[in-house]
């Protein structure tokens, strides 16, 4: 029974290591274009995830203090997510917050919509 558990553990770890994303390499060549000549943004985009701009991390140099105006600093200090922010209530977040998440975003573009 113990050997079966060990085998199961070894087999389960393999797929987990396969989930790591390769380092980003910028595309080369001309910008893809739609039929009407506009830049084609279709595809899956994986933006950099920066959960805390004050800390240094992978491909990120943190800043000691965030560059707030006096008004912005007062707003930041007074912010309480549990008092009405949808993320404070564990509700799904919208497009603006999805840009700074570890999850990729897919864009589908045609001549009329993105």
N, C-alpha and C positions, 0 to 999 in steps of 0.2 A: 504494500500500500504506500509506503514511504517513497519508493522508487517511482511510482506512478505520479505522485505529487511533484517530485523533483522534475520529472519529464514534462509535466504540464507547465510548470513554472518556466522552464527553459524554452518551451515552444511558445509561451505567451510573451516572452520578452522580445523575441525576434521581430514581430510586427510593430512593437512599440518603437524600436530603434529605427525602423523604416519610415516613421512618420516625421522625422526631422527634416526641416526645409533646408535646401542648399543655400549657400551664400548668394546674395543678390548680385547679378551681373547685368549692367545696363545693356539694353538692346543696341545693336549696331545697324547701320544702314538707314535708308530713307524712312520717314514717318509713314505708316500705313494710312491710306486715304479711302474715303467712301466714294461712291460713284459720282457724287456732286463735288468732289475735291476737298471736302472738309477732313480734318484729322479724324481717324477712326479710333475711338476710345473703347471699342468693344473688347471684352475679355475679362479675365479674373485678375484683380489687382490686390496685392498684398502690401498694404502700407506699413511703414515701420510702427511698431507698438511702443509707445512711450507713456507708461502709466504714471511716472513721476519725473518731471523735468528737472527736479533739483538733485537727482542722483545720477551718477555716472553708471553706464552699463554697456552692453554690447552695441557697438557703433553709435554710442551716445555719450557726449560729454555734458554732465550736469552743470547747473549754475547754482551758486550758493544761495542767492535770493532771486525770486521771480521779479521781473521788472514791472511792478504795479504802479499805477498812479495812486495818489492818496485816496481818491474815491474808490478805485478798484480794490485796494487793500482793505478798506472798510467793508466792502461788499463780500470779499473773500472770507474775512473773519466772521461776518454775520451769517454766512451760508450754513444752513442745516438741511441736509438732504431728506431727513425724515419728516420735514414740515412741508411736504407738497411736491418734491421732486420725484418723478416717476421711477428713477433708478433707486431712490431711497426706499421705495415700496416694492422693489424687486420686479418691476414691470419692464417689458421690452423697451430698449432704447431706440431712438430715431436715427436718421441719416447722419446728422452732425456727430453724434457720439459713436456711430459705427465706424467713422473714419479712423478714430483712435482706439481700435480694438485689435486683439490678436487674430481676429477672423478675417479671411479675405472677402472682398466685395466683388460681385460680378456686374458689369455694365453691358447692356444690350443697346445698340445704337442702330437707328435707321435714318432715313432722310428727314423725318419729322420729330422724332423723340430720342432721348438718351435715358 
